[in-house]
Each structure stands twice: as C-alpha cells, then as structure tokens.
Amino acid sequence: PPGTAKSALVKDLCQRIGGDYFQWLLTRFTTPEELFGPVSLKALEQDQYKRVTTNKLPEANIAFLDEIWKASSSILNTLLTIINEREFHNNGSAQKVPLISLFGASNELPESEELNALYDRFLIKHVTKYLADDASFRAMIQPVNQKQITTTTIQELEQMQAGVRAVDVPEDVLSALTNLRSLLKKENIIASDRRYKQSLELVKASAYLNGRTTASIDDLVILQHVLWSQPSEQKVVQKTVINMVNPTISKAQEIMDIASEIYHAATDPEIMKDPARASTAGIEAHVKLKKLSDELAAMKGQPASAQKVNAARNKVNGYIQEILSKLLGINTPQTGQDETTKEE
C-alpha cells in the first residue's frame, strides 16, 4: 500500500553507496527523454539519432525507479536490455552501462503478460505493509536524532563482488537447491531457470557476508525473498525454504505467526469497546501467548538459530505486555527479555 516508506527506504540505501545515482518517479506520461536523455540536435544534423545520456539512467551506477509499472511499454522494453545485458542501444550501437543495481518500487503488480520478462529481472522482492503492532508504530513516530549514515564506495563494492565470485558452492548446497525447486513445484510455484541461476549469486553473497569462502545450506534462507512471484505465494515459499534450511527457525516463525493472530484477534477494536469482552479476550490471549513464549524458551538449536528464536520470543513477550496493558490494565516490566539476552 502507499505510505509504507518504500521510496524512503530504497533512497536511503542508494544514497549510502557512492557513484552516480539516478532517481525518477514514473507515470504513464513519462517520456524516454526523462530517463535516457534528450535526442542530440547536433547529431540529428548529421543524420544520427543519438541521445545525450549525461546525468541520466544509462550513466548511473545505482538507480531507483518509483512506480515503475506505470511507465509506457517503450520505456520498460529499454529497461529490459539495461537490466539484463547492461547495455543501452544508442544510435544503433550498444553501449555498456555502469549500472550495479536498479531498484524499483510500486503500489501495484504488473497486470500485462508482456511485462513478465521485466518483472522476472527483479531478483529480490519484498512486500511492505503498514505497521501492525503499537510498539513498532510508537518507535516510528518518535523523533530521532540525525546520525551520520554508514556509506561504502563503488571501489569497496567491487572488491566485495570479487570476493563473492570466489565463494565455492559445494554439492550439498546444489542438491538442496534442486530439492527446494522440486518442493515448490509441488506447490505449483514455478520460478524461471534464470531466477534459480542468478539466486546462486545471492547464496554466495550470504556466505561472503558471514565471513565464509564456502556456501552452506543455511545461506539458502535468502531465497525466501527470491522464489515467489505473487504475494499469495510468499508465505508458502518462506515456509518451504526455512523448513528445509533450518527446521528450528521454521518452527519459531510458525509460533510467531500464531502469536500475531492471537494478538490481533484479542485487540480487535470491536472487542475493546466492551470492557467485559476485552477482559475475557485478554485473559485468554495472555494464557495462549505465555504458552507460546515458554515453547520458544524451551527450543534448542545451533547458535545460528538461537538469535532468531530469541528474537521471536521477544516479539511474543511484547504482545503479552500489550495485552496486559491494553486489555487488562496491568503495566509490568517485559518478561523474558533478560533471559533471552543472557542466552545470546
């Protein structure tokens, strides 16, 4: 939906990376000149149709296109070549573009089948939603002091990319990815061969960022953001990927989803209008959430899983505190936080 900071998030990320940055808000009236540059009048005098690309998308290292699916087909077809081949056709010849990453944001999905090829080029997808719980909302509206942002340079990024290319992908990871593809096929979720091929670079990047020169099955967890096309597929892909990679984390995610349903059902505005109903709902929700918190506390796993499990328990305990405060009028220190911190 609109107003979920999609543009702000991508813009902030892009501005942390050095190099030439290009940003544009697309509409159905956007012309190719706005993105790719005006046609050179001097070149026209010499019977050449050449665009002046200075400060435009073909010369950008990092680009962000907001409301990308509102653009015309001529613009989107040109983008397809830029994203896929890293080339821009100008005056009949293909010029290499220095593009590292292109980010897109939209409040809608492409409806035309002819846009599927471009949609598939966006490897990582993330759906933003309005903040669900009050604690997150309060954190969002509180004023914060501006801090110096962390940045990186193009040269540093290129060095990291070289490190990613050197990461080894062993046979067990390839077998796990093949198995994952089969599992998703059974759910009628079909990703393109290109998407699976490109996803290996993300797996290698995960290993590199975790200080390893060899990928492991745990690195496949990033694919929960890669292998779905429609939002309706997202939960299935997430569950399938995490359950295969790390059943402990999968169970923690399942418990957190149940806790979220319990919390939102209990804090329904219609229930909260009636103090008696609110009190009953609060007591029932507190009992259920406490059991889920205890279940998370009892879960054992590898150190890599402990952080995720502790984060899930802290989230559930946050729900408990809000139930006590909103529905039962009890304000107490958050339970479980000290214990989970010690476990970490």
N, C-alpha and C positions, 0 to 999 in steps of 0.2 A: 504493500500500500504506500501512498505518498506520505512524506513526513517522517520517514524512519531513518534519516541520516545516511542514505545510500551515497548521495553525491558527496557529502561532507567526509565520509569515511574514505572513499576512494581518492578524493582530492588530497586529503591529509597524507595518505600513503604515497601518492605520486610525488608530492612535494618533498618527501623525505629522501627521494632518490635524485641524485644530481643529473645533469644533462638537460637536453631541451625537452620541455613539457608542453603538450598541446591539449587544450580542453575545449569542448563545444557542446552546446545544448541543441539537439536536433529536433526539427519539426518537419511536417510534411512540406513546408515551404523552403526548407534549407536547400541551397544550391551547391553544386560541386565546387564552385569557386570559393565558398566559405571554408571548405575543408582542405581542398587540394591546391588552391591558389588561382589567381586570375589568369586568363589567357594573355600571353605577351603580345602586345600590339606590334612591337618591333619584329618579333618572329613572324607575325602574320604578313608583314610587308615582304618577307622572303618565302612566302607560301609554306610556312611551318605553323602547325597548331601545337604550341608549347605553353605549358603552364609555368608561372613563376611560383615556385614552391617555398620561397623564403618564409620562415615562421609558420609554416602550415604542417599538416599531418605527415606528408612524405619526408619531412626533415626531423621529426620528433623521435626522441628515444623512448619516452613514456607518453601515452595518450589516454585520455578519458573522454568517452562519448556518452553523454547523458541522454536518456530517452531514445536509445539507438534504433528501436524498431519503428519509430515514426518517420524515418528517413525514406527517401524515394529509392526505387529499385536500382537506378543508375549509380547512386552513391553506395548502396550496400554491395553491389556487384564489384565495385572498385575496391571496397574494403576487403572483400574475399581474397583478392590477389595479394593485397598488402599483408594481411594476417598470415596467409598460408605460405606464400612464396617469398614474402618480404621484398616484394617488387612493386614498383609503381610505373605504369605504362604512360610515357610522356613523349609526344611527338613520334609515336610509332616504335619507340625503343623502350626496353625495360631497364629502369634504373633501380639499383639496390637501395633499400631504405634502412636507416639505422634503428628501426623500431625494436625495442626489447620486449615491451609488454603493452597490450592495449586492453583497457578496462571499459566495460560497458555497464550501464545501469538502465533499468526500465521498470515502469509500473505495470507492464503487460508483457505477455509472451508473444512471439511471432505467430500469426494465425495462418499465413500463407505457406504452402509446402515449398515454394521456391526459396524461402528463407531458411530452410532446414540446414542447408550446407553451411551457411554463415553461422547459424546458431550452434552447430556442432563444433565450430572452431574455438568457441569459448570453453576452455578445458575445465576450469573450476567454476562452479555455480554456487551461489549462496542466497537463500531466501531470507529477507529481513521482515520482521513483524513488529508490531507495537509492543512496548514493554509490558510483560504480563503481571509481574508482582510489584507490590508497592515499594519494596526496598530498592529495587532497581530504578523505579521511577524517581524516588527521592534522591538517589545518587545522581541521576541525570539532571534534575532541575537545580541542584545545589551549585552555587557559583564556585568556580575553581580558579586558582592562581595560574596564570600562563607560565608554562615552563619551557625551557629550551628543548626543542624537539631533537630526537635522535635521527641522524642522517647517515647516508652512505654515498659513495661516489660511483660513477659508472665504472671506473677502473677497478674498484673493490668488488663491484658486482661481477665484472668479467672474470676476476680471479676466482670468485666463488663458483661461477658457472663452469670454469675449467675443473675445479675440484669435484663438482657434481658429475661431470662427464667421466671422471676417473673412478667413480664408485662402481664396485663389482656387484652384479646381481646374480646370486647363486641359484642353483637348480631348484632348491626347495621353495624359493620365492616365486619363480616362474611357474612351478607346479601349483602353488597356492592361487596364483592369479588365474590360471587356467580353470581350476576348480571353482573359483569365485564366478567366473564367466558362465560356467555350467549352471550354478545355483541360481544366478539371476535370470538365465534363460528360462528356467522352470517357472519363474515368477512373471514371465513374459516381459522382462525388461531387457531390451536389446540395445547395447551401445555399439557404435561403429568400431571396426577394426582399427581405424586411425586413432580413435579415442583410447583404446587399450594400449596401442603402441606408444602414444605420447604420455600416457599415465605412468609409464616406467620412469620417465624423467622426474616426475614428482616423487616417486618412491625413492629414487636415488638422492634427490634433494633432501628428503626427510632424513635419510641416513647421514648425509653430509652435515646437516644442521645439528644432528645429535652426536657429532664428533666421530662418526664411523666411516670406514672406507669400504665396507661391505654392507649391502642392504639386508634387512631381516624381515620376517613375516610381519612384525609389528609395524613396519613402515607402510604396509598396505592400508592402514587405517585412514590415510588421507583420501583414499578412493571413495569414501562415503560422500565426498563433495564433487565427485567426477562422473560417476557411472549412471546418474539419473538424468532424464531429460525433462519430465514433467514433475511439478511439485508433488503430485499424488504418489510418485514413485520414491520420493526422498526417504520416507521412514523405512520402507522395505529395504532399500539399498543400505541405509545406515545400519539397520539391524543385522542384515546378512553379512556385511563387511566386518562389523565389530565382533559379531558372534564367532566368525571364523578366525579373526586375528587374535582376539583376547576375550574368551567367554566371561571372565571376571568383570571386565569393563562393560560388556554387553548386559550382564545381569544388573550392574549398578545403574546403567542407563534405563533399563526396564523399570527398576524400582523408582527412579526419579520421575519417569513419565507417569507412573501410578500415583505418586505423591502429588504431582502437579494437578492431576484430575481431581483428587480428593480435596485439595486446597481450593481450587476454583469452584467446585460444586458447593463447598461449605460457605464460601464468601459470595455466593450469588446475591445480587442486590435485593431480589425479591425475598430471600430468606432473611437477610439482615434487617429488613423493615420490621419484622416481628421479633421482639426480644426473646420470646419463649422458643420460637423455632431456631433462632440464632444460637441460643444457649445449647439446645439439643444437638444441633448440627456441629457446634464447636466441640462438644464433648466427644461425639462420635469420631469426628475428624482427628482430634487430638490422640485418641486411642490408636487409630489406624496409622497415623503418621509416626507415633512413637514406636510402634512395632516395626515399621519400615526403617526407622533410624537405627534401631537395635540390630536389625538384619544386616544393614550396611556395616555396622561396627563389628559384627562377627565375621565378616567376609575376609578371607585370607587371599593373598596373591603375591605376585612378584612386586619388587619396588616400583617398577614402571606402572603397575596397576594401582598401587596404594594412593598415589596423588589423586587419581581420578575418583577412586572410591571415597576418599576423604572429602573431595570437593562435592560429590553427590550427597554425602551425609550432611555437610554444612548447609547445602541447599534445602534439604528436608528439614533440618533443625530451624532454618529460617522460616519455613512455612509454619512450623509448630509455634514459634514465637508470635507470628502474626495472628494465628488462630487464637492463642491465649489472649492477646491484646485486643483484637477486634471483636471477637465473639464472646469471650468470657471475662473481659475486663481485668485480666491479670498481666502485670508487667514484671517480667523476671529476666535475669541475665540469660544470654543464649546458652542452651545446654549443648554439650558435645563438642564445642569449639576447642576447649582446652585439650581434650583428649585427642582430637584429630590432629591438632597442631603437634602434640608430642609424638604421635605416631609417625608423622612426616620426618 
